[in-house]
Amino acid sequence: MHTYNRLPSSGHSTPSPPPSPLRSPRLRHGRSKTGRFSPVQASGRTVAHRLSWMFVSVLLRRQGVFLFAPLMYISGMLLYMGTASFDVVPVIRHRPAPGSVYRSPQLYAKLRPDMDSDNSSADAISTIWKSPYKGGRWKPCVNRSSEGLPESNGYIYVEANGGLNQQRTSVCNAVAVAGYLNATLVIPNFHYHSIWKDPSKFRDIYDEEYFISTLKNDVRVVDKIPEFLMERFGSNMTNVHNFRIKAWSSIKYYRDVVLPKLLEEKVIRISPFANRLSFDAPPVVQRLRCLANYEALRFSSPILTMGESLVERMRKRSAINGGKYVSVHLRFEEETEDMIAARERGWKGKFTKPGRVIRPGAIRINGKCPLTPLEVGLMLRGMGFTKNTSIFLASGKIYNSEKTMGPLLEMFPNLHTKETLASEEELGPFKNYSSRMAALDYTVCLHSEVFVTTQGGNFPHFLLGHRRYLYGGHSRTIKPDKRKLAILFDNPNIGWKSLKRQLLNMRSHSDSKGVELKRPNDSIYSFPCPDCMCCANRTDDSRSSSVT
């Protein structure tokens, strides 16, 4: 009987295939001409080995190998697992990524002797900002209108939310929108926030009369809506149509969508109003923003007076450096459990939703962690600021301050805060109001020779721009590369000279970035050139002495 053929039959017998070629002698593996193992090689094998080999050889000659292969694999794994010992488990050593671990205290202990004995250069505060800007100097040039205003299209009421400088953004944007729509702006209402917990009103923080007077030829500003209009809404602002405007909306949206409703209702409300206007806007809108931020917004008399006193006291304590001091904005307020609680209070489950994993090491590598007081001290000493430099520290309540502030005070004993510069009685009217306290910090930082920002946020961003506006277009600000700092401070082998060389380069980079022109999507609150300032090729180093 013929074997079953899978190919279709053509009616003829299938010819036999040609014989297979002989294998190369080198690939015979000791087999004799008869196909058996040679005695020389077989003698080195055990009986089990020879039986196993014979069994495999038989299977390989049959198509049944494809059926037995899975069984053979499973049997081999069971045999191995039954005989192998797992008493010794290899140890896999995990090396944290560079910059992911906080080793700054160990580095400080190692470098402190060399740091204290270093007298190789002059104090940085006397040599910083020596490189002139090649593009010329800049001066404020915000023009005010001298003509009267046409009849108003209606009243705009906004609620400014957030902290001091987020509210400042809202006020300036509201001025720009109202002016563009030829509307009357009602003094913005400062919304009470659960985090900042400050019930202060506009007049408690800013000079309201000065604000209205400065804007009088550009935007009408009133403290309240006339009663005859509010009667239509039952004298209740919640009955007024409220626009829920998307963040960063264009000024065109206000013209096409908001203005028709304003003309119809004569009163509209926009709440909330933080960041509701795009940074990329036409010159007429930018001019109004500049006018509001840099000219019309002046702190209220109590804040202005206290701020001037703090600035003068810092200058007296900096006599050794000609009255020049360094201000540092430090945000080191909470850790672990406190941070978790704060996130939950402010963002209600955003950080605890399923699948959300917070990796502190990755955050640190990416430069997202605020610098600790110790790291601020290491950085400034590495940048050439000596132990005699006067430091003003702008911050909230420092986390575990008795412990964490120790190293910074060792490196800079002439360190001051508003609490050390003023008595409790002097600070009494401000103490329970976070925005008023922040306004005092803002004032002292604004007039320092050097401003150091250690974390993002509205506070440093506004100071960057305001200092540029005052100091010829140069921010005179150190904005460190925290990604690089994380790696430097995580290196146990780095020496003081090497660390100092790299930090001096970082300081030089901040100097070169001091004068930057605004790009389309940048904020005029950080980059006032060229929207709020004009270039003037002059070499004098005049500085404004007024405290705003």
Residue pairs with C-beta under 8 A, 6 or more apart in sequence:
5 14
7 14
29 41
30 37
30 38
30 40
30 41
31 37
31 38
32 38
37 50
42 50
45 53
59 65
59 68
96 361
97 361
97 365
98 365
98 487
98 490
98 491
99 364
99 365
99 483
99 486
99 487
99 489
99 490
100 361
100 362
100 364
100 365
100 486
100 490
101 361
101 364
101 490
102 364
102 372
102 489
102 490
103 489
103 490
103 492
104 372
104 374
104 375
104 378
104 489
105 374
105 407
106 492
107 378
107 489
107 491
107 492
107 494
108 374
108 377
108 378
108 407
110 492
111 378
111 495
111 496
111 499
114 495
114 496
114 497
115 381
115 411
115 496
116 387
118 496
118 500
121 384
122 384
123 321
123 384
123 385
123 386
123 388
123 389
124 383
124 384
124 385
124 386
124 389
124 507
125 321
125 324
125 325
125 326
125 385
125 389
125 449
125 450
126 321
126 322
126 324
127 384
128 449
128 450
128 476
128 507
128 511
129 474
129 476
129 511
129 514
131 511
131 512
132 539
133 473
133 474
133 514
133 515
135 515
135 535
136 535
136 536
136 537
136 538
137 472
137 473
137 535
137 536
137 537
137 538
137 539
138 468
138 472
138 473
138 515
138 529
138 530
138 533
138 534
138 535
138 536
139 472
139 533
139 534
139 536
140 294
140 469
140 532
140 533
141 532
141 533
141 534
142 287
142 290
142 291
142 294
142 295
142 532
143 287
144 214
144 217
144 218
144 291
144 295
145 217
145 218
146 217
147 217
148 217
149 182
149 217
149 218
149 219
149 220
150 182
152 182
152 183
152 184
152 220
153 181
153 182
153 183
153 259
153 262
153 263
154 183
154 184
154 262
154 263
154 265
154 266
154 267
154 268
155 183
155 184
155 185
155 186
155 222
155 225
155 229
155 266
155 267
155 268
156 174
156 177
156 178
156 181
156 183
156 184
156 185
156 186
156 262
156 268
156 270
157 186
157 189
157 225
157 237
157 240
157 267
157 268
157 269
157 270
158 170
158 174
158 185
158 186
158 188
158 189
158 269
158 270
158 271
158 273
159 188
159 189
159 190
159 191
159 269
159 270
159 271
159 272
159 273
160 166
160 167
160 170
160 171
160 174
160 188
160 189
160 190
160 191
160 272
160 273
160 274
161 167
161 170
161 191
161 193
161 272
161 273
161 274
162 169
162 170
162 191
162 193
162 196
162 274
162 458
163 193
163 195
163 196
163 198
163 434
163 435
163 438
163 458
163 459
164 205
164 434
164 435
164 438
164 439
164 442
164 458
164 459
165 438
165 442
165 457
165 458
165 459
165 461
165 462
166 274
166 275
166 458
167 188
167 190
167 274
167 435
168 293
168 297
168 458
168 462
168 525
169 274
169 275
169 458
169 525
170 188
170 273
170 274
170 276
171 188
171 202
171 206
171 292
171 297
172 289
172 292
172 293
172 297
172 525
173 273
173 275
173 276
173 277
173 289
174 185
174 188
174 270
174 273
175 185
175 215
175 219
175 221
175 288
175 289
175 291
175 292
175 296
176 251
176 277
176 281
176 285
176 286
176 288
176 289
176 292
177 183
177 251
177 254
177 258
177 277
178 184
178 185
178 219
178 220
178 221
179 218
179 219
179 284
179 285
179 288
180 251
180 254
180 255
180 284
180 285
180 288
181 254
181 255
181 258
181 259
181 262
183 220
183 262
184 220
184 221
184 222
185 219
185 220
185 221
185 222
186 221
186 222
186 223
186 224
186 225
187 202
187 203
187 208
187 211
187 221
187 222
187 223
187 224
188 202
188 273
189 201
189 202
190 198
190 200
190 201
190 202
190 205
190 435
191 271
191 272
192 198
192 199
194 345
194 346
195 342
195 345
195 346
196 434
196 435
197 434
198 433
198 434
198 435
198 436
199 433
200 433
200 435
200 436
202 208
203 300
204 300
204 433
204 436
205 299
205 300
205 303
205 435
205 436
205 439
206 297
206 298
206 299
206 300
207 298
207 299
207 300
207 301
207 304
208 223
208 300
210 296
210 298
211 221
211 296
211 297
211 298
212 221
212 222
214 291
214 295
214 296
215 221
215 291
215 292
215 296
218 288
218 291
219 288
225 267
227 235
229 266
229 267
230 236
230 237
230 267
232 267
233 239
233 240
233 267
237 269
240 265
240 267
240 268
240 269
241 261
241 265
241 268
241 269
242 268
242 269
242 270
242 271
243 257
243 258
243 261
243 268
243 269
243 270
245 253
245 258
245 270
245 273
245 276
246 276
247 275
247 276
248 275
248 276
248 277
248 278
248 279
249 276
249 277
249 278
250 278
250 280
250 281
251 277
251 278
251 281
251 282
251 285
254 277
258 268
258 270
261 268
262 268
270 276
277 285
278 521
279 520
279 521
279 522
279 523
279 524
280 520
280 521
281 289
283 531
286 524
286 531
286 532
287 531
287 532
289 524
289 525
289 531
290 524
290 528
290 531
290 532
293 465
293 466
293 524
293 525
293 532
294 466
294 469
294 528
294 532
297 548
298 304
298 548
299 307
299 439
299 443
299 548
302 429
302 430
303 430
303 436
303 439
303 440
303 443
304 443
304 547
306 422
306 426
306 427
306 430
306 440
307 439
307 440
307 443
307 444
307 547
308 443
308 547
309 422
309 426
310 418
310 421
310 422
310 440
310 443
310 444
311 443
311 444
311 447
311 547
313 416
313 421
313 422
314 325
314 390
314 392
314 416
314 421
314 444
314 448
315 323
315 324
315 325
316 323
317 325
317 390
317 414
317 416
318 324
318 325
318 390
318 414
320 388
320 390
321 388
321 389
321 390
321 449
324 390
324 448
324 449
324 450
325 389
325 390
325 391
325 392
325 448
325 449
325 450
326 380
326 385
326 389
326 390
326 391
326 392
326 448
326 449
326 450
326 451
326 452
327 391
327 392
327 393
327 394
327 444
327 445
327 448
327 450
327 451
327 452
328 376
328 380
328 391
328 392
328 393
328 394
328 451
328 452
328 454
329 394
329 395
329 441
329 445
329 451
329 452
329 453
329 454
329 455
329 459
329 460
329 463
330 370
330 371
330 373
330 376
330 393
330 394
330 395
330 398
330 454
330 455
331 370
331 395
331 396
331 454
331 455
331 457
332 370
332 371
332 372
332 373
332 395
332 398
332 399
332 404
333 395
333 396
333 397
333 398
333 399
334 342
334 399
335 399
335 400
338 399
340 351
343 350
343 351
343 352
344 351
344 352
350 356
351 358
360 369
363 369
364 486
365 483
365 486
366 483
367 481
367 482
367 483
367 485
367 486
368 482
369 482
369 486
370 454
370 455
371 379
371 454
371 455
371 480
371 482
371 485
372 404
373 398
373 404
373 405
373 407
373 408
374 404
374 407
374 408
375 485
375 489
376 408
376 452
376 454
377 407
377 408
377 410
377 411
377 412
378 411
378 489
378 499
379 480
379 485
379 503
380 389
380 391
380 411
380 412
380 452
381 387
381 411
382 499
382 500
382 502
382 503
382 504
383 478
383 503
383 504
383 506
383 507
384 500
384 504
384 507
385 412
387 411
387 412
387 413
388 414
389 412
389 414
390 414
390 415
390 416
391 412
391 414
391 415
391 416
392 415
392 416
392 417
392 444
392 445
392 448
393 415
393 416
393 417
394 417
394 441
394 442
394 444
394 445
394 459
395 417
395 441
396 434
398 404
398 405
408 415
409 415
418 427
418 437
418 440
418 441
418 444
419 427
424 431
427 437
429 436
430 436
430 437
430 440
431 437
438 459
441 459
442 459
442 462
442 463
443 547
445 451
445 463
446 463
446 466
446 467
446 470
446 547
446 548
447 547
449 476
450 476
450 477
450 478
451 460
451 463
451 464
451 467
451 475
451 476
451 477
451 478
452 477
452 478
452 480
453 460
453 463
453 464
453 477
453 478
453 479
454 480
454 482
460 477
460 479
461 523
461 525
461 526
462 525
462 526
463 477
464 475
464 477
464 479
464 526
464 527
465 475
465 523
465 524
465 525
465 526
465 527
465 528
467 474
467 475
467 476
467 477
468 474
468 475
468 514
468 515
468 527
468 528
468 529
468 533
469 528
469 532
469 533
470 543
470 544
471 543
471 544
472 541
472 542
472 543
473 515
473 528
473 529
473 533
473 535
474 514
474 515
475 513
475 514
475 515
476 514
477 510
477 514
478 507
478 510
479 510
479 513
480 506
480 510
481 506
481 509
484 502
484 506
485 506
488 494
488 499
488 502
488 503
515 529
516 527
516 529
517 527
517 529
517 530
518 524
518 527
518 528
518 529
518 530
518 531
519 527
524 531
524 532
529 535
